[in-house]
Amino acid sequence: MKQWFALSAIGRDRPGIVADLAELIFECDCNLEDSSMTLLGGEFAVLLLLSGRSPDCQQRLSAACKRLEWEKRLTVFFRPLEEEPLPYGANDETRSYELVATGVDKAGIVARVARYLAEQGVNIVHMQTSTQPEPGHGTVIYHMQISLAVPGDVVETALRDQLDRIADDLRIHIDLTASVSHETRRTA
């Protein structure tokens, strides 16, 4: 019987982390089904979706993760999933949007936007943020890009109006554009 696991790892970036994780998965008779990886500062972070058929798969993964933590100084966490994960958006009536927020960096931008979206039942599918000094001035500019899954019953004009009010309060610019469809991000 096929079992499913979510595995996350974080550690100081260095060459070979992906190879270490891929070898761990292979040695445990598992298959890498989906992944998302990023660098944040000097830290590498990854989230993996695995499957395996071996009856002792969970025990093998547990031992291998502990070994990897000890030998490679990674923080690794995994958990079994109760059922086979569905591709994102497979069973819902959502619309895809991209939200881009830009403005002078200040505390609370993500918190305010994310809370409003959550209150509307909007799911954040992917988010990337960064700061960069403005050329010539040095003012730190905050940039946030979010992929959204908006429920079919959310009225687009009301969503836009409230996001405009939030942008005005925070003195930032928020742009909301419709996307063609959900995109599953897969890494080989």
QUIBEL-V927752 format. One record per residue. RES is the residue in three letters. D_FIRST is the distance of its C-alpha to the first C-alpha in Angstrom with 1 decimal. Layout:
# QUIBEL-V927752
RES_D_FIRST + RES_D_FIRST
This chain:
# QUIBEL-V927752
MET_0.0 + LYS_3.8 + GLN_6.4 + TRP_10.0 + PHE_13.3 + ALA_16.9 + LEU_19.3 + SER_23.1 + ALA_25.9 + ILE_29.6 + GLY_32.4 + ARG_35.7 + ASP_35.5 + ARG_35.8 + PRO_34.8 + GLY_31.5 + ILE_29.4 + VAL_27.0 + ALA_26.9 + ASP_26.2 + LEU_23.2 + ALA_21.9 + GLU_22.3 + LEU_20.5 + ILE_17.4 + PHE_17.7 + GLU_18.4 + CYS_15.3 + ASP_13.1 + CYS_12.5 + ASN_13.7 + LEU_16.5 + GLU_16.0 + ASP_19.2 + SER_22.1 + SER_25.5 + MET_28.1 + THR_31.8 + LEU_34.8 + LEU_36.7 + GLY_40.0 + GLY_39.2 + GLU_35.7 + PHE_32.4 + ALA_29.6 + VAL_26.1 + LEU_23.1 + LEU_19.9 + LEU_16.6 + LEU_13.8 + SER_10.1 + GLY_8.3 + ARG_5.5 + SER_7.9 + PRO_8.0 + ASP_11.4 + CYS_10.9 + GLN_12.7 + GLN_15.4 + ARG_16.0 + LEU_16.4 + SER_18.7 + ALA_20.8 + ALA_21.0 + CYS_22.1 + LYS_24.7 + ARG_26.0 + LEU_26.3 + GLU_28.2 + TRP_30.5 + GLU_31.2 + LYS_31.3 + ARG_32.5 + LEU_29.8 + THR_28.6 + VAL_24.8 + PHE_22.7 + PHE_18.9 + ARG_16.9 + PRO_13.4 + LEU_13.2 + GLU_12.6 + GLU_11.3 + GLU_11.2 + PRO_14.8 + LEU_17.1 + PRO_19.8 + TYR_22.9 + GLY_25.2 + ALA_23.0 + ASN_23.8 + ASP_27.2 + GLU_30.8 + THR_31.9 + ARG_34.4 + SER_34.3 + TYR_37.2 + GLU_38.3 + LEU_40.5 + VAL_42.8 + ALA_45.0 + THR_47.8 + GLY_50.6 + VAL_52.4 + ASP_49.9 + LYS_50.0 + ALA_47.8 + GLY_45.8 + ILE_45.1 + VAL_41.3 + ALA_41.4 + ARG_43.7 + VAL_42.0 + ALA_38.4 + ARG_39.6 + TYR_41.3 + LEU_38.3 + ALA_36.0 + GLU_38.6 + GLN_38.4 + GLY_34.6 + VAL_34.4 + ASN_31.3 + ILE_32.0 + VAL_29.4 + HIS_31.1 + MET_34.2 + GLN_36.5 + THR_39.8 + SER_42.6 + THR_46.2 + GLN_49.0 + PRO_52.7 + GLU_54.7 + PRO_56.8 + GLY_60.4 + HIS_60.1 + GLY_57.3 + THR_56.1 + VAL_52.3 + ILE_50.5 + TYR_47.0 + HIS_44.6 + MET_41.4 + GLN_39.2 + ILE_36.5 + SER_34.1 + LEU_33.9 + ALA_32.0 + VAL_34.8 + PRO_34.1 + GLY_35.9 + ASP_38.2 + VAL_39.6 + VAL_43.1 + GLU_43.5 + THR_47.2 + ALA_46.7 + LEU_44.0 + ARG_46.3 + ASP_49.3 + GLN_47.7 + LEU_46.4 + ASP_50.0 + ARG_51.3 + ILE_48.9 + ALA_50.0 + ASP_53.6 + ASP_53.2 + LEU_51.5 + ARG_53.9 + ILE_51.1 + HIS_50.2 + ILE_47.0 + ASP_46.0 + LEU_43.4 + THR_42.4 + ALA_40.0 + SER_37.3 + VAL_36.1 + SER_32.4 + HIS_29.6 + GLU_28.7 + THR_25.4 + ARG_26.4 + ARG_24.2 + THR_25.1 + ALA_24.3
